[in-house]
Amino acid sequence: TNIIWIKAVDKAGSEGFFPLTLIVDREAPNVGFHYPRVESKVGNCFELFGYAHDNVEIKKLVLKLSGPGFTTEELPMNFQRGNAMWNFPVNLKELSGDPSKVKSGRLDAEVIVTDVANNVVKKKLSLIVDTSAVDSMITLKSVENGDRFGDEIPVFGTISSAHVVTGALINLYNDKNELIMGNDVLAQHSLSTVLDVS
């Protein structure tokens, strides 16, 4: 922080002073990916998760996709001030503008963050696109076979689908294959809920 004092003198010789406070920001923002991992295999639909924070304030956050069927067009990303976490649902066929151009192969996702002092940082993630992947698939990240829980079961994961997804149905069965409960949750490219089994 720097303070500049501005001095003004009129014709009568009277003087006045005014302080101007300036913040010099030489620190670049910090940005990165949480999910997927580098070189992960993805289908036509997946979701990017990551973080972006700055010591002052972030002004702009954009995503660039480069690979078969994609240009270097910047895609604006929504972010909330004070929240360092971001996510971006990706539907390759929708974003490409021409689904016939989307091919299997390497895809680079690059996040570019700019702070209010115009410091710019770029972070790139390389992925492997497999267009032959199953049209719709849910990958659970919170539970595995054999896990034990109390009264609550956290359920979260990702959804890969070639179609528009608006929700998911979670059914819970006992060891006799009897339906105990069903729960409809809103979902697009990911789902997150807690099942109360008390």
Salt bridges, closest charged atoms under 4 A:
GLU15 OE2 - LYS7 NZ 3.20
GLU39 OE2 - ARG106 NH1 2.99
GLU57 OE2 - ARG81 NE 3.00
GLU74 OE1 - LYS60 NZ 3.50
ASP135 OD2 - HIS163 NE2 3.59
